[in-house]
């Protein structure tokens, strides 16, 4: 992960990839259906994730990608934060994609699931679109929406809290003014497959 070097100016071959949680959900839905012709620019063959985080201000999942094919830029590290003129790649399926709902109070009937998406799996999805390959993804219910999103640094994955009337009711416990929601977990695992004819 980036940010481990001493403060100073470095030459980096980075690009910043951004995707909103609702666009990421739509991408997963489209990939599961196999009937949507998505197009994307191919990523370099040696691309890797230098860092990953959730941009709370922009409400976007962010990957800092590194590749020998990217144009080198001057990057400054100061007080643990990087600044520089690297390119940004915005992946958007909808112009008006809604932000996560983030309800202030939980409804009595919580039907949520946690979807874990490691950065390397997200890169694999993007490479799949560009190459025309196909992977089998389990479909999500049609009324699924993103309730919350963040990056779990301990588990090295983006996490989407998803809600659907088709999900089982979650276990909600309250203690000492704190509410805990025990919900099932999904993990993005890609299984190579063929598009149905």
Secondary structure, DSSP 8 states (H G I E B T S, - for coil): --S-S-SEEEEE-EEEEEE-HHHHHHHHHHHHH-----------TT-EEEEEEEETTTTEEEEEEE-TTS--EEEEEETTEEEE--EEEEE-S-TT-------SS--SS--EEEEEE-HHHHHHHHHHHHHT--EE-----TT-EEEEEEEETTTTEEEEEEE-TTS---EEEEETTEEEEE-EEEE---EE-----
